[in-house]
Amino acid sequence: MRGSGSPSDPEENAVTQDRPLSAWQKLRLTFTRRWRDSGFWYGVAIALIWPFAMFGTRIAWRGGEYIPRTGGALLAINHVSFSDPIFDVAFTICHGRMPRFLAKSELWEMPVVKWVLGGGRHIPVYRASIRATDAFRDAIAAIERGEIVAFYPEGTYTADPDGWPMKAKNGIGRIALLTGAPVIPVANWGTQDVLPPGSGRPQLFRRRRVTVVAGPPVDLSAWLGGPRTRTALDGATNAIMDDVTRLVADIRGETPPAAAVDPAKREEPQKDERPAS
């Protein structure tokens, strides 16, 4: 049985590839992965969703060797669909680690979901609340315990019309500089075809291609050890998102836009100012 912090063996890393996993590889991963340290309800949820993630899609991944074998770390992941966590959990588990996610606190108010999230020791984010700093404290504590904490730094799924990563909030930069933990960039692509943004209906009748790719740790040496000013936090965060965006571009084989969409500066829809008739 392999738990959090255990190394990935070379054979497991052999599934790191550009082409979709074969049926044999999926079966081997299904029967050799043990979801220790998941908590009961989170483990049940993983077991129920696992067949869909493995056999309901044409999943491919690479870069699993960059998932740290032991110790605390951050995963910085782009967000194109509400189905992203399903595949990010599968990818991380298959490389020997059990990730903890930050998620909006409202999910802890939902029956069953709150048991799954609580059992998995995921971290609630209380937005616009006096408890807003709790997520930072809890994420830092988890990393210091040697856990992997997964972030979607954009804060929500992308609003870019072509699906490119948006400008991120600097919370991940703050935690990275405070802890000194490695930040592993991860890119998703294809999950938006499984569960399109804004849709509650997964596309189950066609096996979609889903790709998850991890890259080497982000180089934050320019900001580590220095004053944690707003400029430093933004610089570290931008470096993280630049690496994530490069991975997305590599999967897609396309060039990203010169400037990322900034969700804080999105234009409000213009109101119809014509007088009422």
Secondary structure, DSSP 8 states (H G I E B T S, - for coil): ---TT----HHHHTT--SS---HHHHHHHHHH---TTS-HHHHHHHHHHHHHHHHSSEEEEE-GGGS-SSS-EEEEE--S-TTHHHHHHHHHHTTT--EEEEEEGGGGGSTTHHHHHHHTT-EEE-TTSTTTTHHHHHHHHHHHTT-EEEE-TTSSS---TT-------THHHHHHHHH---EEEEEEESHHHHS-TT-S----SS--EEEEEE-S----TTTTTS---HHHHHHHHHHHHHHHHHHHHHHHTS---SS---GGG--------S---
